[in-house]
Amino acid sequence: MEVGRLVESDMEAVARLYEQFWGEPSSVERMREAFRRLKSNPDYVFLAAKNGGELLGTATGIFCGDLYGECRPFMVVENFVVDAGWQRTGVGSALMRELEAAAVERDCTQIILVTESDRVDTVSFYESLGYESGPYRGFKKRLQSG
């Protein structure tokens, strides 16, 4: 298993992973368009974990600037998904190590991520990597496109 950068030809496999995880389809064409637009942005890190060309997992790290304190950046992790058949095999840990290395390289103060509190296995996974839920509370508001 190797972790590297996601490429445009991975989009169909990524869409399958997203559907497996969220239970709803994604538009592969829209994903390709977004990927083309974002892949050259240095504030985005798109990772893919593969075994012999098979996509096992993917994650996105987004660097955010900050005006607080020493004005160092932080990273937000999004769309972290590992194929159900490959969970608990080290794929997720390998993806997180790569994201953490990228965050350290960019001198980030912290990594922030959100998961549903009822995903007990996911919460345990992040805690096993040293992430703390602490006294924080996340909020989300879905917006209507229009």
DRENKEMAR-181949 format. One record per residue: residue number from 1; residue in three letters; x, y, z of N, C-alpha, C in turn. Coordinates in steps of 0.02 Angstrom, whole numbers, plus 50000, padded with zeros to 5 digits. Atoms other than C-alpha are relative to their C-alpha. Layout:
<nodes>
NODE   num   residuo     npx     npy     npz    capx    capy    capz     cpx     cpy     cpz
NODE   NUM       ALA       X       Y       Z       X       Y       Z       X       Y       Z
...
</nodes>
This chain:
<nodes>
NODE   num   residuo     npx     npy     npz    capx    capy    capz     cpx     cpy     cpz
NODE     1       MET   50042   49941   50000   50000   50000   50000   50044   50062   50000
NODE     2       GLU   49962   49938   50003   50065   50171   49954   49952   50059   50002
NODE     3       VAL   50039   49939   49996   50002   50347   49989   50035   50052   49957
NODE     4       GLY   49973   49949   50044   50026   50481   49858   49946   50050   49984
NODE     5       ARG   50048   49949   50020   49937   50622   49772   49944   49970   49958
NODE     6       LEU   50058   50018   50040   49764   50597   49701   50009   50028   49930
NODE     7       VAL   49996   49976   50069   49755   50614   49511   49930   49999   49970
NODE     8       GLU   50067   49993   50031   49610   50657   49397   49970   49933   49981
NODE     9       SER   50026   50065   50021   49594   50479   49335   49973   49959   50059
NODE    10       ASP   50027   50033   49941   49552   50427   49515   49927   50019   50015
NODE    11       MET   50065   49971   49980   49387   50524   49516   49943   49949   50001
NODE    12       GLU   50054   50050   49998   49273   50377   49472   50006   49957   50062
NODE    13       ALA   49990   50040   49940   49349   50273   49611   49985   50040   50064
NODE    14       VAL   50016   49957   49943   49336   50420   49732   49924   50006   50008
NODE    15       ALA   50073   49996   49997   49152   50439   49687   49970   49937   50029
NODE    16       ARG   50024   50063   49972   49125   50255   49727   50011   49997   50075
NODE    17       LEU   49986   49998   49928   49209   50276   49896   49952   50047   50037
NODE    18       TYR   50046   49952   49969   49104   50430   49935   49930   49970   50005
NODE    19       GLU   50067   50030   49999   48945   50337   49888   49996   49944   50052
NODE    20       GLN   49998   50053   49949   48996   50189   49996   49993   50030   50070
NODE    21       PHE   49999   49969   49934   49023   50307   50143   49936   50039   50015
NODE    22       TRP   50057   49956   49987   48882   50434   50124   49934   49973   49974
NODE    23       GLY   50062   50030   50025   48757   50326   50031   49964   50040   49947
NODE    24       GLU   50030   49962   50055   48726   50450   49892   50053   50012   49946
NODE    25       PRO   49952   49992   50055   48806   50472   49720   50028   50071   49995
NODE    26       SER   49968   49936   50017   48925   50611   49670   50006   50005   49925
NODE    27       SER   49991   49989   50072   48938   50686   49497   50075   49996   49984
NODE    28       VAL   49929   50009   50017   49103   50622   49428   50024   50058   49958
NODE    29       GLU   49980   49944   50042   49106   50760   49298   50012   50063   50042
NODE    30       ARG   49990   49942   49956   49084   50895   49431   50062   49991   50043
NODE    31       MET   49940   50014   49961   49217   50811   49536   50063   50014   49958
NODE    32       ARG   49942   49988   50043   49337   50815   49388   50011   50075   49990
NODE    33       GLU   49995   49927   50009   49299   51000   49357   50029   50033   50063
NODE    34       ALA   49975   49971   49937   49328   51043   49541   50073   49981   50011
NODE    35       PHE   49931   50023   49991   49487   50939   49547   50047   50039   49954
NODE    36       ARG   49958   49962   50047   49556   51025   49391   50012   50071   50027
NODE    37       ARG   49997   49932   49975   49520   51193   49471   50044   50005   50063
NODE    38       LEU   49967   49996   49934   49593   51151   49643   50068   49968   50004
NODE    39       LYS   49938   50040   49993   49739   51033   49609   50063   50042   50000
NODE    40       SER   49940   49959   50002   49862   51174   49574   50001   50052   50056
NODE    41       ASN   50002   49954   49943   49809   51274   49728   50043   49970   50056
NODE    42       PRO   49955   50028   49949   49950   51251   49855   49968   49992   50069
NODE    43       ASP   50035   50006   49936   49824   51264   49997   49958   49936   50005
NODE    44       TYR   50037   50063   50001   49746   51096   49949   50048   49942   49991
NODE    45       VAL   49962   50062   50006   49822   50924   49975   49949   49944   49990
NODE    46       PHE   50045   50056   50016   49727   50782   49891   50041   49936   50002
NODE    47       LEU   49962   50061   49993   49790   50611   49946   49960   49939   49979
NODE    48       ALA   50030   50064   50019   49756   50435   49884   50043   49945   50029
NODE    49       ALA   49966   50061   49978   49801   50271   49967   49981   49945   49951
NODE    50       LYS   50013   50051   50052   49819   50133   49837   50039   49936   50014
NODE    51       ASN   49967   50065   49998   49863   49950   49828   49997   49973   49929
NODE    52       GLY   49999   50024   50069   49918   49900   49654   49953   50037   49954
NODE    53       GLY   50044   49960   50042   49818   50041   49576   49928   50004   50026
NODE    54       GLU   50068   49998   49971   49660   50005   49678   49997   50053   50054
NODE    55       LEU   50008   49946   49951   49600   50157   49776   49971   49971   50064
NODE    56       LEU   50022   50026   49935   49585   50109   49960   49972   50054   50045
NODE    57       GLY   50023   49944   49958   49558   50280   50037   50024   50065   49971
NODE    58       THR   49983   49933   50024   49568   50465   50008   49988   50050   50056
NODE    59       ALA   50008   49947   49951   49583   50624   50110   50021   50066   49969
NODE    60       THR   49983   49933   50022   49592   50811   50081   50022   50041   50060
NODE    61       GLY   49978   49952   49950   49693   50933   50184   49997   50069   49970
NODE    62       ILE   50006   49931   50024   49656   51118   50167   50035   50046   50050
NODE    63       PHE   49964   49953   49958   49776   51248   50234   49961   50065   50004
NODE    64       CYS   50037   49938   49988   49692   51400   50311   50046   50050   50033
NODE    65       GLY   49962   49947   49969   49777   51564   50348   49966   50022   50065
NODE    66       ASP   50028   49979   49936   49753   51641   50520   50026   50069   50018
NODE    67       LEU   49980   49933   49977   49758   51817   50591   50011   50001   50075
NODE    68       TYR   49994   50005   49927   49768   51756   50772   50072   49983   50020
NODE    69       GLY   49935   50017   49971   49926   51748   50878   50058   50014   49953
NODE    70       GLU   49942   49992   50044   50079   51718   50771   49981   49996   49926
NODE    71       CYS   50026   50001   50069   49970   51710   50615   50026   49940   49960
NODE    72       ARG   49980   50061   50034   50024   51533   50575   49938   49964   49974
NODE    73       PRO   50058   50035   50029   49911   51424   50466   49979   49940   50043
NODE    74       PHE   50023   50064   49972   49809   51274   50520   49971   49960   49942
NODE    75       MET   50027   50043   50052   49743   51127   50421   49931   49975   50021
NODE    76       VAL   50065   50032   49991   49564   51067   50402   50000   49937   49957
NODE    77       VAL   50004   50064   50037   49540   50884   50352   49928   49989   49979
NODE    78       GLU   50066   50012   50028   49392   50846   50240   50000   49936   49959
NODE    79       ASN   50011   50057   50046   49323   50697   50143   50050   49944   50012
NODE    80       PHE   49956   50054   49980   49426   50570   50239   49960   49935   49998
NODE    81       VAL   50039   50061   50010   49360   50402   50178   50047   49942   49984
NODE    82       VAL   49964   50062   50013   49433   50226   50184   49949   49947   49982
NODE    83       ASP   50044   50054   50021   49351   50082   50091   49985   49955   50059
NODE    84       ALA   50021   50041   49943   49251   49977   50214   50040   49936   50007
NODE    85       GLY   49961   50062   49998   49350   49822   50167   50072   50009   50020
NODE    86       TRP   49930   49986   49983   49514   49907   50207   50007   50038   50067
NODE    87       GLN   49995   49968   49935   49472   49988   50374   50034   49954   50049
NODE    88       ARG   49961   50036   49948   49580   49936   50522   50059   49961   49970
NODE    89       THR   49941   50032   50030   49723   49889   50405   50060   50048   49995
NODE    90       GLY   49946   49950   50003   49830   50047   50424   49992   50052   49946
NODE    91       VAL   50009   49952   50055   49762   50140   50273   49985   50070   50028
NODE    92       GLY   50018   49935   49971   49682   50279   50376   50059   50032   50037
NODE    93       SER   49941   49974   49964   49836   50297   50486   50052   50027   49951
NODE    94       ALA   49951   49978   50051   49947   50311   50332   49979   50066   49969
NODE    95       LEU   50025   49937   50028   49836   50446   50257   50010   50057   50050
NODE    96       MET   49993   49947   49950   49837   50544   50421   50073   50019   50010
NODE    97       ARG   49929   49984   49994   50027   50530   50435   50023   50048   49945
NODE    98       GLU   49982   49957   50057   50044   50608   50262   49972   50070   50009
NODE    99       LEU   50030   49934   49988   49923   50749   50306   50038   50036   50055
NODE   100       GLU   49963   49969   49945   50014   50781   50469   50069   50024   49978
NODE   101       ALA   49934   49980   50026   50182   50786   50380   49994   50064   49958
NODE   102       ALA   50012   49939   50040   50112   50914   50257   49986   50060   50044
NODE   103       ALA   50016   49945   49954   50044   51018   50401   50062   50024   50037
NODE   104       VAL   49938   49981   49966   50211   51015   50492   50045   50038   49951
NODE   105       GLU   49959   49967   50051   50301   51063   50330   49977   50072   49989
NODE   106       ARG   50027   49932   50009   50186   51215   50315   49996   50039   50066
NODE   107       ASP   49997   49966   49935   50213   51261   50500   49931   50013   50029
NODE   108       CYS   50068   49992   49972   50031   51234   50547   50000   49992   50076
NODE   109       THR   50007   50005   49927   49979   51257   50728   49959   49940   50021
NODE   110       GLN   50045   50054   49982   49847   51121   50724   49965   49972   49938
NODE   111       ILE   50043   50030   50051   49739   51005   50621   49931   49995   50031
NODE   112       ILE   50069   50002   49977   49551   51020   50638   49961   49954   49954
NODE   113       LEU   50044   50042   50040   49425   50890   50581   49935   49991   50037
NODE   114       VAL   50066   50011   49972   49243   50851   50610   49975   49932   49979
NODE   115       THR   50035   50062   50016   49153   50685   50619   49937   49997   50043
NODE   116       GLU   50061   50007   49962   48982   50635   50679   50016   49964   50066
NODE   117       SER   49984   50028   49934   48985   50595   50866   49976   49929   50009
NODE   118       ASP   50025   50069   49994   48887   50433   50840   50042   49950   49961
NODE   119       ARG   49954   50045   50035   49026   50361   50731   50054   49978   50050
NODE   120       VAL   49958   50020   49944   49104   50274   50881   50068   49975   49976
NODE   121       ASP   49936   50026   50026   49238   50181   50780   50044   50055   49972
NODE   122       THR   49963   49944   50029   49288   50340   50689   50029   50044   50055
NODE   123       VAL   49976   49960   49943   49300   50438   50851   50058   49965   50034
NODE   124       SER   49945   50038   49969   49408   50300   50927   50063   50001   49957
NODE   125       PHE   49943   49997   50046   49519   50300   50772   50037   50066   50008
NODE   126       TYR   49966   49935   49993   49554   50487   50785   50032   50007   50068
NODE   127       GLU   49970   49996   49933   49583   50475   50972   50064   49958   50004
NODE   128       SER   49940   50043   49999   49708   50333   50943   50059   50034   49967
NODE   129       LEU   49946   49962   50033   49807   50454   50834   50019   50063   50038
NODE   130       GLY   49982   49942   49959   49812   50586   50971   49953   50059   49993
NODE   131       TYR   50048   49946   50007   49664   50693   50919   49953   50001   50060
NODE   132       GLU   50043   49992   49941   49556   50761   51060   49934   50033   49980
NODE   133       SER   50065   49967   50012   49372   50800   51056   49992   50060   50046
NODE   134       GLY   49999   49943   49954   49394   50914   51207   49931   50029   50013
NODE   135       PRO   50063   49966   49984   49262   51038   51261   49970   50037   49940
NODE   136       TYR   50021   49964   50059   49232   51093   51081   49933   49974   49975
NODE   137       ARG   50062   50021   50031   49071   51085   50986   50001   50026   49929
NODE   138       GLY   50001   49980   50070   49059   51087   50797   49929   50017   49978
NODE   139       PHE   50065   49980   50028   48918   51168   50700   50003   49997   49924
NODE   140       LYS   50004   50003   50072   48860   51147   50522   49931   50025   49979
NODE   141       LYS   50063   49977   50028   48726   51233   50420   50001   49987   49926
NODE   142       ARG   50005   50013   50072   48674   51168   50250   49969   50061   49966
NODE   143       LEU   50024   49941   50037   48648   51308   50124   49965   49978   49937
NODE   144       GLN   50036   50014   50062   48527   51308   49980   50039   50032   49942
NODE   145       SER   49967   49971   50058   48611   51330   49812   49947   50035   49958
NODE   146       GLY   50052   49969   50037   48528   51445   49696   50020   50051   49953
</nodes>
